[in-house]
């Protein structure tokens, strides 16, 4: 029985077991996604990874989306794979895109924790839901509000003031939906990425 040959990139640079298992468990075309991630990584050493799957509903259409984030000693590799909108009826098509960002170009890592019943909060729990936002300058958001002078009775036009925020990718992880392990993995990944931005990750001793 003939078999489809393994792509050269996957043969020469197989994914670490933990990353390969996470992609396989996500269940979204794992062979395809694994090859795309392996091709983007090349010979880079994997320091940390996060695999996140999201399913959205658009009227009667169900769309699946998979994001794989990988930190190496010098880069952040982002891979997106999702169902392609334009395809022949009855035939699935997937779009898979990878982007490699130098760690020194990552501008920030933001974690937003959602904590229910804060009056009963226990130290070290950090809530049951978080949003991980990573910015590296590919997408910028400008938030404008009317400027004021501080005088509550002043009705003069002071123009606008605002802030420019980098908001390239944002992932929402909930323990209720994805489980405690997924929440813990997201926190661990965020810690590694936060400690490595601005320069390469030191080699393990």
C-alpha positions in Angstrom: 0.0 0.0 0.0 1.4 3.4 -1.0 1.8 6.1 1.5 2.0 9.9 1.1 5.6 10.9 1.6 6.4 13.0 4.6 7.4 16.6 3.6 11.1 17.3 3.9 10.6 20.0 6.6 8.7 17.6 8.8 11.3 14.8 8.4 14.4 17.0 9.0 12.9 19.0 11.9 10.2 17.0 13.8 8.1 18.9 16.4 8.8 18.2 20.1 6.6 15.6 21.5 4.6 18.0 23.7 3.9 20.4 20.9 3.0 17.6 18.5 0.7 16.0 21.1 -1.1 19.4 21.7 -1.7 19.9 18.0 -3.0 16.3 17.7 -5.3 16.6 20.6 -6.8 19.9 19.2 -8.1 17.6 16.4 -8.0 20.3 13.6 -6.2 18.6 10.7 -3.2 17.9 12.9 -0.9 16.5 10.1 -1.4 19.7 8.1 -1.0 22.0 11.0 2.0 20.2 12.3 3.7 20.5 8.9 3.0 24.2 8.7 4.4 24.8 12.2 7.4 22.7 11.5 8.1 24.6 8.2 7.9 27.9 10.1 10.1 26.8 12.9 12.8 25.2 10.8 15.7 24.3 13.1 14.7 26.7 15.9 14.6 25.2 19.4 11.1 25.2 21.0 11.1 26.9 24.4 7.3 27.1 25.1 4.1 26.6 23.1 0.4 27.2 23.3 -2.2 25.6 21.1 -5.7 27.2 21.2 -8.8 26.1 19.3 -11.9 28.2 18.8 -15.2 27.4 17.2 -17.5 30.2 16.0 -21.0 30.1 14.7 -22.1 32.4 11.8 -25.8 31.9 11.2 -25.9 28.3 10.0 -22.1 28.0 9.4 -19.7 26.5 11.9 -16.1 27.7 11.6 -13.2 26.2 13.3 -10.0 28.2 14.0 -6.7 27.0 15.5 -3.9 29.2 16.7 -0.4 27.8 17.6 2.0 30.1 19.4 5.6 28.9 19.8 8.5 30.7 21.6 12.0 29.9 20.5 15.2 31.3 21.8 15.0 34.2 19.4 11.5 34.3 17.8 7.8 34.1 18.4 6.1 31.9 15.7 2.4 32.4 15.2 0.4 30.0 13.1 -3.3 30.3 12.3 -5.4 27.7 10.5 -9.0 28.0 9.8 -11.8 27.0 7.5 -11.7 28.9 4.2 -14.9 30.7 3.2 -14.6 30.3 -0.6 -14.7 26.7 -1.5 -16.6 24.3 -3.7 -19.8 22.9 -2.1 -19.1 19.7 -0.2 -15.3 20.2 -0.3 -13.4 21.5 2.7 -10.6 24.0 2.2 -8.3 25.3 5.0 -6.1 28.4 5.1 -3.0 28.1 7.2 -0.7 31.1 7.8 2.5 31.4 9.8 4.3 34.5 10.9 7.7 34.7 12.6 8.4 37.7 14.9 11.8 38.4 16.5 11.5 38.5 20.3 13.0 41.9 20.4 10.1 43.2 18.3 7.4 42.0 20.7 6.1 45.1 22.4 4.0 43.7 25.1 2.2 40.8 26.7 -1.0 41.6 28.5 -3.0 39.3 30.7 -6.6 40.2 31.8 -7.9 38.0 34.6 -11.6 37.6 35.2 -12.3 36.8 38.9 -15.8 35.9 40.1 -16.7 36.6 43.8 -13.5 38.7 44.5 -14.5 38.9 48.1 -13.8 35.2 48.4 -10.6 35.2 46.3 -7.9 32.8 47.5 -4.2 33.7 47.0 -2.7 32.1 43.9 -5.9 31.3 42.1 -5.9 34.2 39.6 -9.4 33.6 38.5 -11.0 31.0 36.2 -10.7 33.0 32.9 -8.1 35.1 31.3 -7.4 36.9 28.0 -3.9 36.8 26.6 -3.1 39.7 24.3 0.3 40.0 22.5 1.4 43.0 20.5 4.3 43.3 18.1 3.2 46.3 16.0 1.5 44.5 13.1 -1.9 46.0 14.2 -2.4 49.3 16.0 -5.6 50.5 17.6 -6.2 54.2 18.2 -8.6 55.0 21.0 -9.9 58.7 21.0 -11.9 60.5 23.7 -12.8 64.2 24.0 -10.0 66.1 25.7 -10.8 68.1 28.9 -9.1 70.8 30.9 -10.1 69.6 34.3 -12.7 72.3 34.9 -16.1 70.7 35.2 -17.9 73.9 34.2 -15.8 74.5 31.1 -17.6 73.9 27.8 -14.8 74.9 25.4 -13.7 72.5 22.7 -10.3 71.0 23.6 -10.1 68.6 20.7 -9.4 64.9 21.3 -6.8 62.9 23.1 -6.1 59.2 22.8 -3.8 56.3 23.0 -2.3 54.0 20.4 -2.3 50.3 21.5 -0.8 47.3 19.8 -3.3 44.5 19.7 -2.1 41.9 17.2 -3.5 38.8 18.8 -5.9 38.1 21.6 -6.9 34.7 23.0 -9.6 34.1 25.6 -9.1 31.0 27.7 -11.7 29.8 30.2 -11.3 27.0 32.7 -15.0 26.3 32.4 -14.8 25.8 28.6 -11.2 24.5 28.1 -10.4 23.1 31.5 -8.0 23.9 34.3 -5.0 22.5 32.4 -5.6 24.8 29.4 -5.7 27.8 31.8 -2.5 26.8 33.5 -0.7 26.2 30.1 -1.7 29.7 29.0 -0.3 31.2 32.2 2.9 29.3 31.8 3.3 30.4 28.2 2.6 34.0 29.1 5.3 33.9 31.8 7.9 32.5 29.4 7.0 35.0 26.7 6.9 38.0 29.1 10.4 37.1 30.4 11.9 36.8 27.0 10.6 39.8 25.1 13.2 42.4 24.2 15.9 39.9 23.5 16.6 36.2 23.1 15.7 33.6 25.6 18.9 32.5 27.5 19.9 28.9 26.8 19.0 26.5 29.5 21.9 25.6 31.8 
